[in-house]
Amino acid sequence: MAIKTTKTLRLSFRSSEGKSTSMILANAADNLPADKVKGAMNKISGANVFEKDGVAIYAEPTAANYIERTVTPVFDDSEAEVKDAE
């Protein structure tokens, strides 16, 4: 059983109603420079394509963070169950 670590990029925005919202990118490149990320976020907010009930969901970029998640298995019998079923 191997420890699995995944890294995602969370782009945080404020909606046109002032509520916090985010977009999570699972396969983003590592160590992107802040100016490129902020520029991409400005393009997303400027495109005005993400709207629901007249509210711009990604109206204003507020932050960007890499999130690392580590999963350490305690046990995993899932493969054993498949072999037993055959």
N, C-alpha and C positions, 0 to 999 in steps of 0.2 A: 504494500500500500504506500503510495507516494503522496507527499504533501503537494498540493496544487495552489499556486498563487496566480491570480489574475489581476490585470491592471486595466482600469477604465478611466476615461476622461469625462468628468462631469462639468457641463457648461451651465452656469446658473444665470437666470434672467429674472427681470421683474415684468409682469404683465402690464397691460395698459390700465388695469384696475389696481395696480400696486401690489399684487400678490406675487410671492416667490414661486418660481417654477424652474425645472431643469431638464436638460437633454443629456442623456448618458450615451457615450460612444464607446462601444466594446473593443473595437480594433483600431484605436487611434495610435499614431506614432508616438514613441517615447520622447520625452524631453523637447517638446515643441516650444519655441520661444514665445514669450508672453505677447509680443506685438503681433505675431502671426495668428495666435489663438484669438486675441481680442479683435483683430481685423476680420477674421472669419465670423465671429459672433456678431459684429456690426453688420456684416452682409446678411446674416440670417435675420436679424431684427429689421433691417432695412427692406428686405424682400416682401414683408407683409403677407406671407403665404400661410402662416400658421395662425388661424383665427377660428374662434368658436363663439357663436352667438354674439358677434360684433365685437369681441374682445381679442386684442392682439396678445397671443400667448407669450411670445418672446419679444417684447417691446424694447427692453433695455438690458444690455449685458451688465452683470454685477460681479461675477467671479468665475474662475475656472480652476479645477482641482483634479489632480490624479488621485484615484482611489485604488488602493491595493487591498485585495481580499485573499487571505490565506485559509485554505481548508485543510485541516489535519484530521484524517480519518481515525476513528477509534476502532471500528471493525467494518467490514464490507463483505456480506455474504451474498450479494446480488449475483455474482458470477456463479457461485456454488448452486444457487437455486435454479439457474438456467440449465446447468449441466445435469442436475438431478431430474429436471423435467423432461429431458430428452430420452 
